[in-house]
């Protein structure tokens, strides 16, 4: 197995491309060799900042035999075209979440990478946070007993910070608004901790921000194991906030951004703080991708799981529109356009 850094090219030059590129530089197990985006100015600026070659076209980048993998942060609606082309060229793909805007695209992306024999890894870094890793270990060890309920909140302040020309804040580019853009992170965490999600009941609203997309969403999730969970996602709150409380028959976990993780066992009256060191989740997922590309391990979140997370969001969109409980299977077994 090669000990050299995985040689990657970054495609799509938005703010998140720089976040991932910074993580690549912190790692040392990947190396940015080239970049491409349609904007000549953005391409050249990124190339200077990260000391890589600006490619003249995406086709030229994919023809470069030196490039082993693509770090894809393009808009959701071109994930299929860009990933399919990369797979056909034999390049492994690290794709930012969500996998796509539609189930049909998500499945086509997964199949293209499978057929080409390349790794497809999705960027779901929040499940890797040390407190969630600890909770998963305790759940698997049986310390919670039967899981019955969970509540989650993922909120950010976007007032005055939104560029309405960006695809990220348009209904066409980000259907479901805040539900798809950030809520999907905690959909992934809830499925990771509590178990696969069976059905969704949701409401959404546009209360504070301009544009045509919901800035607040609330979901009630039915898990396959019978547990219920709630998820609130917001771009309209006064501050950034994260919460994840997990309730089991024998133990409860309380986590929030400001107070960290605490556990309360049955029969006890006060929760006990559990110190969890901050970890570099972006570096961890990128290094796992690099190892997977070299055939040394599997990446944790692939196309099928990412498509199921998308289906939960799409079920939430239908539920909010039609005012009913929507099973995830209905979305997955539909015509694929959702």
C-alpha positions in Angstrom: 0.0 0.0 0.0 1.3 3.4 -0.9 2.2 5.7 2.0 2.2 8.8 -0.3 -0.7 11.3 0.1 -3.8 10.7 -2.0 -3.5 13.1 -4.9 -6.8 14.9 -5.2 -8.4 17.7 -7.2 -11.1 20.0 -5.8 -14.1 20.7 -8.0 -16.6 23.5 -7.2 -15.1 26.6 -5.6 -17.5 27.8 -2.9 -17.0 28.5 0.8 -17.1 24.8 1.7 -14.4 23.9 -0.8 -12.0 26.0 1.3 -13.2 24.4 4.5 -12.3 21.0 3.1 -9.1 22.2 1.5 -8.0 23.6 4.9 -8.8 20.2 6.5 -6.7 18.5 3.7 -3.8 20.7 4.6 -4.2 19.8 8.3 -4.1 16.2 7.4 -1.1 15.5 5.3 -2.7 12.2 4.1 -4.2 14.0 1.0 -2.6 16.5 -1.3 -4.4 19.0 -3.5 -2.8 18.8 -7.0 -5.4 20.6 -9.1 -8.8 22.5 -9.0 -11.6 23.4 -11.3 -14.6 25.6 -11.3 -16.3 27.5 -14.2 -15.3 30.9 -12.8 -11.8 31.8 -14.0 -11.3 34.2 -11.1 -12.4 31.7 -8.4 -10.3 28.9 -10.0 -7.1 31.0 -10.0 -7.7 32.3 -6.5 -8.1 28.8 -5.1 -5.0 27.6 -7.0 -2.9 30.4 -5.5 -4.3 29.9 -2.0 -3.7 26.1 -2.0 -0.7 25.9 -4.3 -2.3 23.7 -7.0 -2.8 23.8 -10.7 -5.9 25.4 -12.1 -7.4 23.1 -14.8 -8.7 24.7 -18.0 -11.8 22.4 -18.0 -13.3 19.6 -16.0 -12.6 17.2 -18.8 -8.9 18.1 -18.8 -8.8 17.6 -15.0 -10.3 14.1 -15.3 -7.8 13.2 -18.1 -4.9 14.0 -15.7 -3.5 10.6 -14.7 -1.8 12.1 -11.6 -5.2 12.8 -10.0 -6.5 9.8 -8.0 -9.7 11.4 -6.5 -12.1 14.3 -6.7 -13.3 16.4 -3.8 -16.7 17.4 -5.1 -18.4 20.5 -3.6 -20.4 21.4 -6.7 -24.1 22.4 -6.4 -26.5 19.6 -5.6 -28.1 19.5 -9.0 -24.9 18.7 -10.8 -23.7 16.1 -8.4 -24.8 13.3 -10.8 -23.1 14.8 -13.9 -19.8 15.6 -12.1 -19.6 12.4 -10.1 -20.6 10.1 -13.1 -17.9 11.7 -15.2 -15.3 11.3 -12.4 -16.3 7.6 -11.9 -16.0 7.0 -15.7 -12.5 8.4 -15.5 -11.6 6.0 -12.7 -11.4 8.7 -10.0 -12.6 8.1 -6.5 -15.1 10.7 -5.2 -15.6 12.5 -1.9 -19.0 14.2 -2.3 -20.3 16.8 0.0 -23.8 16.1 1.4 -26.5 15.7 0.4 -25.9 13.1 -2.2 -28.3 14.9 -4.6 -31.6 16.7 -4.7 -33.5 13.6 -6.0 -33.6 10.0 -5.1 -33.1 9.0 -8.8 -29.9 11.1 -8.9 -28.7 9.6 -5.6 -29.2 6.1 -6.9 -27.6 6.9 -10.2 -24.5 8.3 -8.5 -24.2 5.2 -6.3 -24.5 2.9 -9.2 -22.1 4.8 -11.4 -19.4 4.6 -8.7 -20.2 0.9 -8.0 -19.9 0.0 -11.7 -16.7 1.9 -12.1 -15.2 0.3 -9.0 -14.4 3.6 -7.4 -15.0 4.7 -3.8 -18.0 7.1 -3.2 -17.8 8.8 0.2 -20.3 11.3 1.5 -19.4 14.2 3.8 -21.4 13.6 7.0 -18.9 14.7 9.6 -21.2 15.5 12.5 -21.8 11.8 13.4 -18.0 11.7 14.0 -18.1 14.2 16.9 -16.6 12.6 19.9 -19.7 12.9 22.1 -21.8 11.1 19.4 -19.1 8.4 19.1 -19.2 7.9 22.8 -23.1 7.7 22.9 -23.0 5.1 20.1 -20.6 3.0 22.1 -22.8 3.2 25.2 -25.9 2.4 23.2 -24.3 -0.7 21.6 -23.1 -1.8 25.1 -26.7 -1.8 26.2 -26.3 0.9 28.9 -29.4 2.8 27.6 -31.6 -0.3 27.5 -34.5 0.1 25.1 -34.3 3.4 23.2 -37.6 5.3 23.4 -37.1 8.9 22.3 -34.7 11.6 21.2 -34.8 15.3 20.6 -32.4 17.3 18.4 -31.9 20.9 17.4 -29.6 22.3 14.8 -29.8 26.1 14.5 -27.8 28.8 12.9 -28.2 32.6 12.4 -28.3 33.5 8.7 -30.1 36.9 9.0 -28.2 39.4 6.8 -25.8 36.7 5.7 -27.7 35.1 2.8 -26.8 35.6 -0.9 -30.0 35.0 -2.7 -28.1 34.4 -5.9 -26.5 31.3 -4.4 -28.0 27.9 -5.2 -27.8 27.1 -1.5 -30.7 29.5 -0.7 -33.0 28.8 -3.6 -35.8 26.2 -3.6 -34.6 24.9 -7.0 -31.1 24.3 -5.8 -31.9 23.3 -2.2 -35.4 21.8 -2.0 -36.7 21.9 1.6 -34.5 24.8 2.5 -33.0 24.4 6.0 -34.3 20.8 6.2 -32.0 19.7 3.5 -29.1 22.1 4.0 -28.4 21.5 7.7 -31.3 19.4 9.1 -30.0 16.4 7.1 -26.9 16.4 9.3 -28.9 15.6 12.4 -31.2 13.2 10.5 -28.0 11.3 9.9 -26.9 11.5 13.6 -30.4 10.4 14.8 -30.3 7.4 12.4 -26.8 6.6 13.6 -27.7 6.7 17.3 -31.4 5.6 17.4 -31.7 3.5 14.2 -33.1 3.7 10.7 -36.0 6.1 10.2 -39.3 4.6 9.1 -41.7 7.6 8.7 -41.8 11.4 9.0 -44.3 14.0 9.9 -43.1 17.6 9.3 -44.0 21.2 9.2 -41.9 24.1 7.8 -42.1 27.8 7.6 -40.4 30.9 6.2 -40.4 33.4 9.0 -37.4 35.7 9.0 -35.2 35.3 5.9 -35.8 36.5 2.4 -36.1 34.2 -0.6 -38.4 31.3 -1.4 -37.3 28.6 1.0 -38.2 27.5 4.5 -35.9 28.9 7.2 -37.5 26.8 10.0 -38.6 23.1 10.0 -39.8 20.7 12.7 -39.9 16.9 12.1 -41.3 14.0 14.1 -39.5 10.8 13.1 -40.6 7.3 13.7 -37.7 4.9 13.8 -37.8 1.3 12.7 -37.3 0.1 16.3 -40.4 2.0 17.5 -38.6 5.0 19.1 -39.8 8.5 18.3 -37.5 11.5 17.8 -38.0 15.2 17.1 -35.7 17.4 15.0 -35.9 21.2 14.8 -33.8 23.0 12.2 -33.5 26.8 11.9 -31.8 29.5 10.0 -33.9 32.1 11.8 -32.6 31.9 15.3 -30.5 34.5 17.1 -27.5 32.3 17.5 -25.9 29.0 16.6 -27.1 26.1 18.7 -26.9 22.3 18.7 -28.8 19.8 20.9 -29.1 16.1 21.0 -30.9 14.4 23.9 -31.3 10.6 23.8 -33.8 8.8 26.2 -33.5 5.1 27.0 -35.3 2.9 29.5 -32.2 2.8 31.7 -30.3 6.0 30.9 -30.7 9.4 29.4 -28.0 11.5 27.6 -28.1 15.3 27.4 -25.9 17.0 24.9 -25.8 20.7 23.9 -23.3 23.0 22.4 -22.7 25.0 25.5 -22.8 22.4 28.2 -21.3 19.3 26.5 -22.4 15.7 27.3 -24.1 14.5 30.5 -25.5 11.1 31.4 -28.3 10.4 33.9 -28.9 6.7 35.0 -32.2 5.3 36.1 -32.6 5.9 39.9 -30.1 8.8 40.0 -31.1 12.4 40.5 -28.4 14.4 38.8 -26.6 13.9 35.5 -22.9 13.3 35.4 -20.7 15.3 33.0 -18.8 13.2 30.5 -15.7 15.0 29.2 -15.3 14.5 25.4 -12.3 16.0 23.7 -12.9 18.0 20.6 -11.9 16.1 17.5 -11.2 17.2 13.9 -14.1 15.5 12.2 -13.3 16.8 8.7 -9.8 15.5 8.8 -11.1 12.1 10.1 -13.6 11.6 7.3 -11.1 12.8 4.6 -8.4 10.4 5.9 -10.9 7.6 6.0 -11.7 8.4 2.4 -8.0 8.4 1.5 -7.6 5.0 3.1 -10.7 3.6 1.3 -9.4 4.9 -2.0 -6.2 2.9 -1.4 -8.2 -0.2 -0.5 -7.3 -0.2 3.2 -10.8 0.2 4.6 -14.4 1.1 3.9 -15.8 4.6 4.1 -18.5 5.0 6.7 -21.2 6.7 4.7 -21.7 5.6 1.1 -24.3 6.2 -1.5 -27.1 3.9 -0.2 -27.1 5.4 3.3 -26.8 8.9 2.0 -29.7 8.3 -0.4 -31.8 7.1 2.5 -31.0 10.3 4.5 -32.1 12.3 1.5 -35.4 10.2 1.4 -36.1 11.2 5.0 -35.8 14.9 3.9 -38.0 14.3 0.8 -40.6 12.6 3.0 -40.5 15.6 5.3 -41.1 17.9 2.3 -44.1 15.9 1.2 -45.4 15.7 4.8 -45.2 19.5 5.2 -46.9 20.1 1.9 -49.7 17.5 2.3 -50.1 17.5 6.1 -49.7 13.7 6.6 -47.4 11.1 7.9 -45.1 9.9 5.1 -43.2 6.6 5.2 -39.6 6.7 3.9 -40.4 3.6 1.8 -43.0 5.7 -0.1 -40.3 8.0 -1.3 -37.7 5.3 -2.0 -40.3 3.2 -3.9 -41.8 6.2 -5.8 -40.9 7.3 -9.3 -37.5 8.6 -8.2 -38.1 12.2 -9.1 -38.6 13.2 -5.5 
